């Protein structure tokens, strides 16, 4: 699925057996953000080429294998920074973070774990504020593109549901606190979820049972 609003292009590509959403975002003519390259790296690179794009950065919303497994394939072709919250870094590249057909992921040479809650990233004319949203994983974060009215939520929030908290490092109490932070954003904020369709915060506040 692709969408174009406020001069920001959004390409959401479900990848792998769990249909995790890899996301390409761009505004400048040739610089793209790559969020959660979870599988099918060749397909992601092909989409970039077809659109005349070069990655400016890779951002991982959290550590789980279905969201990171193609990161080294992307970085091998384009050695750009890879941003991941420090609290997820040790598990992300552990042999425990694997399940067939997903192998364990090697730590990228360009990994940057120095960003913190409230920091911003700016590439290709787009700026996102990083919102630390633990609960699904200790180091989950969301990307808030305030000027474009967009939130890339990873597995923190889905249309009609939220991320699981029964995996190692999960915490329902932390997820509840994270969701309260997200609901403070404007209702019209569009949300790209880690799985499934896009939604808006207003729609989720009205109908998502976990936000009531």
N, C-alpha and C positions, 0 to 999 in steps of 0.2 A: 504494500500500500504506500502511496506517496501523497503528499499534501503540500500545498504552497500557500502560505499566508504571511502577510507582512514582510514580503520579500525573503522570507526564510523557507527554504526547501526542506521537507521532512520525508525521508524514505525509511519505512519500517519493513524489515525483512525477517520473517520468521525462519529460524534455522534449526536444524538438528531434530532428533526424535521428540524432544520436549517443546518444539516450536517456540523457543526463546526468541524474543524480538531483538535483533540487531538493528541499530538505528544509525542512519547517515543524516547529518544536518549540515546545511551550508547556506551561505548568503553571498560571500565573495564568489567571483566566477569560477575559481578553481581550487578552493581550500575547503575541506570537509572535516567535520568531527566524526569519528567512528566510536560509537558507544556499544559496548557489550558484543564484541565479535565472538559469538558463542560456538560457532561451527561453520562449515562450508566457507572457509576462507577464500577459496577460489571464486565462489559466486559473489562474495562481497567485493573482492578486488575487481571482478568483471563489471559490477555495477558502478564502481568508481570510474573505471576506464570509460565506460559508455557515456557517462555524464561529464567527461573531461576533468575529473576531480583528482586531487592529490590529498591524502590525509594530512591534516595539521597536527592531530593528536588522537590518541585512543583514550577513552575514559571507561573504566569498569565500575558499574554501579555497586557490585558486590562480588564476592569470591567464588560463587558456585560454578562448577565446571561447565554447566550449560550456557554460561554467560562469558566465559573466558577462553574456551578451548582453541579458538582460531587466532588468538592474539599474536602468537609468534609467527604465524603465516603472514599476517598483515605487516608486522614489524620487519620481517625479513625482506619484504618488498619495499617498505617505506619505514626507515628507522626513526620513527617519531616518538615523542614522550608517551608513556603509558601511565595514566593516573589511577591510583587505587588507594583507598583509605588504609592507613597503617594498621588498624585493628584487624583487617582481613588479610594482610599480606602473608603471614606465616601459613595460614590454612590454604590460601589460594594455590600455592605451589607445592603443597604437601602430597605425597603419594596417597593419602587418605581422600583427597579431593578428586576422585576418579570413579567412573562407573561405565562399563562397556555400553556403547562403543566409544566413550570418552576416555582417553588416556589422561594420566597426570600431565599437567601443564608446566613447562619449564619457566623459571623466572625470567622475564624479558630483561635484556641488558639495559633497556631504556626506562625501566620502572622508576616512577617517582611516587614515594609515599609521604611526601612532606606537606601535602595540603591538609588543611583543617576545616572544621565547620565554619562557614561564613566566608571562607576564601573564595576568590573568583578565578575563573579561567577565561581568557579572551583569545580567540583565534578567528581569522577570516571574517572579521566584522561582527562576530557574535560574542556575547559575554554571558556566562552562567555563574550563578552563585551556588556553591556547594552546601547542601543542607544535610548534615549527618543524621541519618534515620536508622539507628540500630533497632533490632528486634528480629528481623528475618536473619540477619547476620550481625555480628558486632560492629562491622565497618561499613555497613550499607550507607549509601548516600544518594540523594536525588540532585538533579541539575535543574535549577530554576532560571530560565531565560525570561527575566522580568519584562524586558522591552517587547518581547514577542508573545508574552502571555502563555508560555509553555513550560511544563514540568516533565522531565524525564524521570520516572519514578522507580525504575528497576522493579524488583519484586516486593517493594514496600506496599504498593497500592495497585489493585486491579479493578477493572470494571465489575462492580458487584461483590468484590471480595478483597482480601489482603494476603500478604505473604505468610507462609507457614512459619511457626515458631518452634516446631518440635525437632528441628535439626540441631546438631551440635552448635552451641553459641547462640541459639535463638532464645528470645525472651518476650513473652506476651506483654509484660509490664512496660518494657522498653518500646515495643511496637506501638502500644497505645499512646505513649508519650510522643512518639514520632508522628503518628497520625494526627494528634492534636496540633502539632506544629504545621503540618500540611494544610489542615482545614482553616488555618488563619490566612491563607493565600486567597486571592479573589476568586469568586465562584466561577467566573468565565475562563479561568485558567484551563487550557487544554492539557491533557495528561497522556503521555506515551507510557504505557505499562510494560512490564518485563515479559508478559505473556498476554495474548488476547488483544481485543480492540482498544482503540483510543477512547477516552471519555473526557469529562470535565469535572472539576472539583465540585461545582454546583450540583451536577447530577449525582455524584457520589454522596454528597452531604444529604441529599433528599432520599436516596434509595438504598445505599449500601448499608446492610445491617450492622457492619462493624464500625460505622461512623455515627451511629445513632446515640 
